């Protein structure tokens, strides 16, 4: 359908049920406005077209397994009700043109999909890299025009980049491949784009949580065939709200900080003749501590210590969720956060010791939630956000304390979304 018909379709409530699933019933009217505004923006950029389509890819929250995926560990993650959406139409030019709200147009010629060093750390590299991976896998690609808008907080630990990558893969999948590519494969293609084209050596958790959707546990022992299990994780049953606190930091210019984590873990793995830490035991690590410290330094040793214990902790957290033992869940989550702070050391960047917004947010959370909730660093760390499970009767107090320090709107109450990357229409 064309733009006018699509807007009317939305305003007439034809997508209300889908919006309720993706965002919650209380967000239907907001999403109607958001999607129709996106259609208008598309028309302003490209003109009216037939066969317009709508797509969505969610941000994600990491629940357990902080920095374990890149060393073939286990994680628990969930997609959330913040997303990147796109209005899309095919074109015959062979050009992929994507304009994201607030950013310049990115244009990729599908006849030129080589890695371009000048595109490192830029969104265009994610588009080119995802398209290249489709071609490498024998899949179809072609020209398309798209306008995207996102409410996934950039630099927030909610993985705005993974959501964008998954969105591009989902668009190519449905526009040119009849939806034949699985969510797992889309996540793998997105990770390839981020690693090879964008230049960030990330693991696979962010993309997998965005693409697959809902609350899941993933075992990355075999990254080509990760074991994924969906879980019944009911926040209402736990009696807690999921509150993500945006401390106002940024992930910009911190790629080297993130890259150092898997690099140092893999250095320690090499001591044992392995490429990754999965399979190294804590006993082995401790027995060889003097040699490891001398060869790689104390931080590398501590990060390896975090990985091994965090990977074991994920299994306990999965067991607690399945048993609905929420007291154990919260205790283990706090342990996970403490391990990230002390051993993984990703709460703030060492070159910027005066910038410790996340440390401040964690201190406030501990004061308000001690004995009744849970708190931890969220996502990759070094800025971004904290994750907090806040009892319903503490939400207003928690929000008030947080926003008195970080400003109005810094506390975001999210829900778990049951669907990953999707064609909405």
N, C-alpha and C positions, 0 to 999 in steps of 0.2 A: 504494500500500500504506500501511497505518497505521504508527504508530511502532514497535510491537513487531515487525511483519514486516520493516520497514526495518532495524532494528537486527540482527535475525537474519540478514538478507541480507548485511549488512556483515560480521558475525562469521563467517559461513560461507565467507567468501572470495570472494563473487560480484563484488566490486569490486577484488580484488587486482591484476588485470592493469592496470586503469585507474590505480590508485594507483601502481603501479610506473612507469607512463609519466609521471604528473604529478610524482612526488616522488622516484623512485628505489626500487630493490628493498629497500634497507636501511631504508626509511621506512614499509613497509607496515603493520607492527604499530602504529607510532605514529599513523598516520593512521586506522586502525580505531578506536583509542581516541578520537581527536579527533572523528571524525564521529559516533560513538555518543554521546559527551558532548554534542555539539551537538543531536542528536535529543532527548535528555533535557531539555536546556534549553528547546528549542522547546515540548515538551509542558508543562513547568512554566509557561510563559508563556501559551500559547494553548489548552492541552488537546490531546487526541489528535485527529487528523484523518486522513481518507483522502487518497490521491493526493499524498502528500508527495514533494517533489522536492529534489534536491541540486545545488548550483551552486558553481563555483569561478572566481575571477579572480586571475591572478598579479601579483606585483610585477614590476618590470623593472629591468634594469641598463642604463645608457647606456654604450656602449663608445666611441663617438666622436661628435663633433658637439655639444660642450657649449654650450648656449644658442644654437643655430643654427636650430631649428625655427620659432621665432616670427618670424623674418625670412626664411622660405621657403627655408631651407638644407637640407643633407643630413645624415643621421645614420646611425649604426649602433647598434642596441639589441637586447636579448634579454629574453625573459621568463625568470623564475627560479622555483625550486622552493619559494618562499614565496608564500602566497596568502591571500585572504579567501574563506571558504566560507560557504554559507548553506543552511539548511533552510527550505523554502518550501511554503506551501499557498495556494491561492486563497481569497478570502472574497467574500461578496456585499454587503459594506457600502459599497463604493466608497472605502474607506480603505486606503492603503498604510501598513502598520505594520511598522517595522523596528527590532528591538532588537539592538544590537551589544554584545558582551561588554565589560563595563566602562563602558558608557555608558547614558544614559537612552533610553527608547523615543522614536523619532521617528515622528510620525503625519502623513501628508499626505492631505488630502481631494482626490480626483481631480477634483472639480468646481471646485477653486480652485487654479489653477496659475500665478497671477500672481507676478512677482518680489516678494519681501518683503525690504526693506532690513534688517530686524532679524535676518534669517537669514544675513547675510553671514558667511563664514568658518565656517559650521556645516554639519554633515553633512546636516541636513534640506534645505538648499538644493540639494545635489547630487541628492537624491531627487526633489525638486520640479522641478528644472531638466531632469533626464533624462526624467521623465514628460511634461513640457511639450513637449520636443522630439519625442517620439514622436507626440503629438497634432498638432503642427504639420506633421509629415511624413505625416499621414493614417493613422497606425497606431493599433492598439488598445491601450488600457490598462484596468486595473481594480483592484479591491481585492486585496490579498494580505497575508499574515502571514509574517514572516521573522525568523529568528534568525541572526546572523552572528558569526563569530569569525575573528580574523586573527592570523597570525604574521609579517606584513609589518611590519617595525619602523617605528613612526610617527616621522616626522621624520628618516628615515634616508637619503633620496635614492633609496629603492627604490620610491617612488611609491605609498604606501598609499592616498592619495586617489584616484589614477587607477584603482587596482585596485577600490576601492569603487564608483566611478562605472561602471566596466565591468561589475562584478557586477550593479548595478541594471539596466543596459541589457540584459545577458544574461538576467536573470530575466524582464523584461518581454517580451523577444523570444520566449523559449520558452513562457512562460506564456500569452501572449495573441496571439502572432503566428506560431505554428508554426515558429519559427526562421527566418523569411523575411528578417530584417534581417542584412546582411553584417557581419563583424567590423570592416571599415573604417567602415561607417556607425555602428556602435555607438560606435566611438572618436570619431567626429565629434560625435555627440550628447553624449557624456561631456565633450568639450572645451567644447561650448556651455554645459553646465551649470556647469562650473568658471569659465568666463569671465563669463557673464551673471548667474548666480544666486549663485555662491559669491563672486565678486568678485576672482578671481585671473587676471591676463592671461597664462595659460600658453600654450605652443605645443601641438602635437598629438602629439609624440613619445611621451610617457608613456602616454597612452591607447592609441595605436596599438600599441605594443609589448605592452601588457597584453592587448589584445583579439585581435590577430593571432597572437601567440605565436612561439616559436622565435627564432633569430638572424636579424635582418632588416636591410636597408638601405632607407631611405626618402628619397625626394627630394620635398620639399615646395614645389617651384617653383609648382605649382598645388595649393593646399591642398584644393580641392574634389575633386581627382582625383590624390592623391599616388601616386607610382610606388613600389611596394613589391616588393622582391625578397628571397626567403629565401636564406640562405647556409649552407653547410656549415662550421660553426665548432666544431671538435672540441678541447676543452680537453685531453683525454688525448693527442691527437696532438701538441699543442704541448708536452706535458710539464709543464703548469702547473695549479695549482688557482686558482679564482676566489675570492679572499678579500675580503670586505667588512668593513671595520673601522668599528664604531659608536663614535664618539668621545664620545657622551653629550650632544651638543648637541641643540637643538630648533629646528624651523622656525617655532615659534609666534611671532607678533608680528613676523615678518620679511617679510610680504607686500610692504611698501613697498620692501624691498631687492631682491626679485625683480622687482617691477614696474619699477624704475628701469632694469634692464638692457635689456629690449626698448624701453622709452621712449627711452632715450638712443641706442640704435642707430637707431631710426626718426627721431630728430631729425637725425642725420647723413644718413640717406637722403633726408630732405626737402631738404637742401642740393642734392642732385642731381636734385630733382624727382621722387623716387620715394617710395612708401609704405614700402618695406622695403629692406634693404641688398642683397638678392640682385640681382646684375647690376652692382653697383659694383665696379670693379677696385681692386687695391692701388695701382696707379700713379695712378689718379684721386684716391684718398684722399690719397696723399702729396703730389701736386701742389697740392692744396687745403688742406694741413694748417694753414697760418697762419690762414686764414679760419675753418676749422672749429673750431680751438682757441679763437679769439676769441669765436665765436658760441655754442658749446656747451660749452666747457671741455675740459680734457685727458682726463678720464675717458671722456667720450663718444667722443673720438677713439680712445683706446686700445681701447675695447670694439668699435668698428667695425673696427679693425685686427685684433682677435682673430677677429671673425666671418669676415672675408674669408679670412684664412689658415686658420682652422679648417675652413671649408667646402671649401677645396682639399684640406686634409689628409685629410678623410673619404674622398675618392676614392682617395687613396694607400693608406689603411688597408684599404678594400674590396679593392683590387688585391692587397695583401699577404696578406689572409685567403684570397682565392681561389687565390693562388699557393702558399699554405701557407708563405710566407716569414715565419716567426715572429720572426726577428731584426729584420726591418724593421718588423713589427707592433709589437713592444715599443718600438723606438726612436721610432716615430711616436706611440705612446700617451704616452710620457714628454714628447714635444714638446707634445702636446695639453694635458697637465696643467700644464706650465710656462706655456703661453699663458694658461690659465685663471687661474693664480696671479698672473702679472705684468700681464696686459693686461685680461682680463675682470674680475679682482679680485673673485672670489666665494668665496674660501677662508675669509675671516672678514669680519664686518660692521664697517665703520669706526667706528660708535658704540660698539663693545665691543672695544677692542683687547686687553684682558686675557683675552678668551675666544678662544683660538686652538688649540683641541684638534685641528682638522684639520691645521693647520700642524705640530703636534707629531707626529701620525701619519704625515704625509708625510716628515718628517725621519727617523723611525725606519725607514720603508720604504726610503728611499734608502740608509741605512746597511746594511741587511740585503740588499737586492736589487740594488744597483748592479752592473751588468755581467752580470746573469743574469735579472732580472725586469722588471716595469713597475709604475708606481704613478701615481695621479692623483686629483684631486678627483672626487667621484662625484655625479652628479645636479645639482640646482639650486645646491648649495653652501651657504655661510653656516652651517655646523654639520654635522649629519648624519654622513656617512660618506665614507671613501676607498675606492677600488677598487684592488685589487692582483692582479697575475698572478704567482703565486709558484711557482717550480719545486718539484716534489714533494719533493725532498730538503731543501728549505728551509722546508717548511710548519711543522714543529714549532718550529724556531728563530724563525721569524717570529711564530707565535702566542705563544710565550713572551715575546718582547720587547714585543709589543703589549699583551698582557694584564697584564704587569707594570706598565704605565702606566695603562691604561684599565679594568682589572678583568677578572675571569674572565667568559668568554662574550662579550667584546666583538669577537672575531674570528670571523666567520661564513663557513664554507666552503660555497659554493652551487654548484648545477649549473644548466645552461640547460634550461629546460622546453620541450618541442616543441609544446605546445598552449597557446593563449591562453584567453580567457574561454570557459567550457564548462558545459554541463549534464552533471553527473557521473552522475546517475540521473534 
